[in-house]
Amino acid sequence: MININRGANETLQKKCQSLYYYTEFVARVRENQKSGMEPPESINEAVNYAIRENFLEGFFEEQKMHITNSLLTEFDQELHDQSCMELGYERGRAEGIKEGAQQNAVANVKNLLSMNLGTSEQIAQCCSLPLEQVLALKEELAVHP
């Protein structure tokens, strides 16, 4: 699977003008919806933008009704909302896992330091934390044992 959203795989989009225009059109629809436009309005505005900018050498102008009707027929708000929710859940879960791993690493560093098991460098390497952070934790433990 290849990500063809705006800002991703730009080399590919530069090589394929049709793909670039499609990406820009879809991005415009999404931006319109984020700004509060309803699906019909956001699609119409994006189609009109594509016509003004002559995307695909007039294809949008020739196929305006077909494009608009196809997108409105295929757009499913519930599916869209569910996809957004799942994406948010996955991002939140990944962030939570990352945060939990960070907290565990800090706890491990504190335990190793309090038990005098290894140098600061060894502990940093073992717990995958920057040496500066280990040294700061060591200083913190010295002040608040």
C-alpha positions in Angstrom: 0.0 0.0 0.0 1.3 3.5 -0.9 0.3 6.6 0.9 -0.7 9.2 -1.7 -2.0 11.9 0.6 -0.6 15.4 0.2 2.9 15.6 1.5 3.6 11.9 1.2 5.4 10.2 -1.7 6.0 13.6 -3.4 8.5 12.1 -5.9 5.8 9.7 -7.2 3.3 12.6 -7.4 5.8 14.7 -9.4 6.2 11.8 -11.9 2.5 11.3 -12.3 0.5 14.5 -12.9 -2.8 12.8 -12.7 -2.0 11.4 -9.3 -0.9 14.8 -8.1 -4.2 16.4 -9.2 -6.2 13.6 -7.6 -4.2 14.1 -4.4 -4.8 17.9 -4.4 -8.5 17.4 -5.1 -9.0 14.9 -2.2 -7.0 17.2 0.1 -9.2 20.1 -0.9 -12.4 18.1 -0.1 -10.9 17.2 3.3 -9.8 20.7 4.1 -13.3 22.0 3.2 -14.9 19.4 5.6 -12.5 20.3 8.4 -13.5 24.0 8.0 -17.1 23.0 8.6 -18.5 22.5 5.1 -21.0 19.6 4.6 -20.0 16.9 2.1 -22.0 18.2 -0.8 -20.7 21.8 -0.4 -17.1 20.6 0.2 -17.2 18.4 -2.9 -18.7 21.1 -5.1 -16.1 23.6 -4.0 -13.3 21.2 -4.6 -14.6 20.4 -8.1 -15.0 24.1 -8.9 -11.4 24.7 -7.7 -10.2 21.9 -9.9 -12.0 23.4 -12.8 -10.5 26.9 -12.1 -7.0 25.4 -11.9 -7.6 23.2 -15.0 -6.9 19.9 -13.2 -6.5 17.1 -15.7 -6.9 19.3 -18.7 -10.6 20.0 -18.3 -11.6 16.5 -17.1 -13.3 18.0 -14.0 -15.2 20.4 -16.1 -16.4 17.7 -18.5 -17.3 15.3 -15.7 -18.4 17.7 -13.0 -21.9 16.1 -12.5 -20.6 12.5 -12.6 -17.7 13.2 -10.2 -20.0 15.1 -7.7 -22.8 12.4 -7.9 -20.3 9.6 -7.5 -18.6 11.1 -4.5 -21.9 12.0 -2.8 -23.3 8.5 -3.4 -20.2 6.8 -2.1 -19.6 9.1 0.9 -20.7 7.5 4.1 -20.6 9.8 7.1 -20.9 7.0 9.6 -18.0 5.1 8.0 -16.0 8.3 7.8 -16.6 9.0 11.5 -15.8 5.4 12.4 -12.5 5.6 10.5 -11.6 8.8 12.2 -12.4 7.3 15.6 -10.3 4.2 14.9 -7.4 6.3 13.7 -7.6 8.5 16.9 -7.8 5.3 19.0 -4.7 3.9 17.4 -2.8 7.1 17.7 -3.8 7.4 21.4 -2.9 3.8 22.1 0.5 4.2 20.5 1.1 7.4 22.4 0.0 5.6 25.7 2.3 2.7 25.0 5.2 5.1 24.3 4.4 7.1 27.5 4.2 3.9 29.6 7.5 2.7 28.2 9.1 6.0 29.2 7.7 5.8 32.7 9.0 2.2 33.1 12.4 3.2 31.9 12.5 6.1 34.4 11.4 3.7 37.2 14.1 1.2 36.2 16.8 3.9 36.2 15.8 5.0 39.7 15.9 1.4 40.9 19.3 0.7 39.4 20.7 4.0 40.7 19.4 3.4 44.2 20.9 -0.1 44.2 24.2 1.2 42.8 24.1 -1.3 39.9 26.3 0.1 37.2 27.6 3.4 36.0 25.3 6.2 34.8 26.4 5.3 31.2 25.6 1.6 31.6 22.2 2.4 33.1 21.4 4.8 30.3 22.3 2.2 27.7 20.5 -0.5 29.6 17.3 1.5 29.9 17.5 3.2 26.5 17.4 6.7 28.0 19.8 9.6 27.2 22.7 9.9 29.6 21.6 13.5 30.5 18.3 12.2 31.7 19.9 9.5 33.8 22.3 12.0 35.4 19.3 14.3 36.2 17.5 11.4 37.9 20.7 10.6 39.8 20.9 14.2 41.0 17.2 14.1 41.9 17.7 10.9 44.0 20.7 12.5 45.8 18.6 15.5 46.8 15.4 13.5 47.6 16.5 9.9 48.6 
